[in-house]
Amino acid sequence: MSFFNYKGKNVFYETIGEGKPLVFLHGNTSSSKSFTPMLPLYKNFKVILIDFLGYGRSDRLNKFPAELWKDEARQTIALLEHLDIKDANLVGTCGGAWVAINAAFLRPDLVATVTADSFHGRSFPEDFDEALLAEHSSTIEDPESSQFYHWCIGEDWKDVVKRDIDCMWRFIISRRELFFDSLKILQAPLLMTATKKDETIRPNIEREYQAIVGEVSHGQFKLFEKPGHPAIETSAEEVAETIDQFIAQYS
């Protein structure tokens, strides 16, 4: 297993294959294992996986930072620097989408494209705090969710999920910004994907994605018919084809 150092902690990463660098960024209460079933669809790329601090095979944190997605963006940049990659194509799903966009703000010279999959967009929906507590309370008790968390995060998944909920709650109360800067100055081309029926993200996602396209310099989005979350998993082949075409256009 491979690790790099970030603020005195060991961060797990893995590289697979050859081609243009494609970096997958997982969301909250997850790890790079969540991308494993989809990897055969990206065999023409040099796939790079990372377990952010606190998840998977990386070192644990006693407490996640309130601005988690900004810190994970810094971890992403540290990985690109560690691997000496200057033309990365970032694919972030769920919370990883905010990570990918923030990484592009931090080092536009290292990021060729950004794909943001199945995320809320520029802000949380109004009822996000209530939905967050309800969702995590139910999933901890759900056998199928428990099995996924155990596989994806590890033996201590319950502690990790609780830390994650605490982090999200602190972020909501703080009313801090999701992004380092305005989307209007985002340099990297942005692709957004989601399914048309995803109960995990805001119901008006098409309107939100369209608004973002109106803000960024180079933006596009595609919604997929098959319901579920995230789209990169439930519509795996269609999303992979869309990402491939997007990267071919800009990278």
Secondary structure by P-SEA (a helix, b strand, c coil): cbbbbcccbbbbbbbcccccbbbbbbcccccccccccccccccccbbbbbbcccccccccccccccaaaaaaaaaaaaaaaaacccccbbbbccaaaaaaaaaaaaccccccbbbbccccccccccaaaaaaaaaaaaaaacaaaaaaaaaccccaaaaaaaaaaaaaaaaaaaccccccccccccccbbbbbbcccccccccaaaaaaaaaaaccccccccccccccccccccaaaaaaaaaaaaaaacc
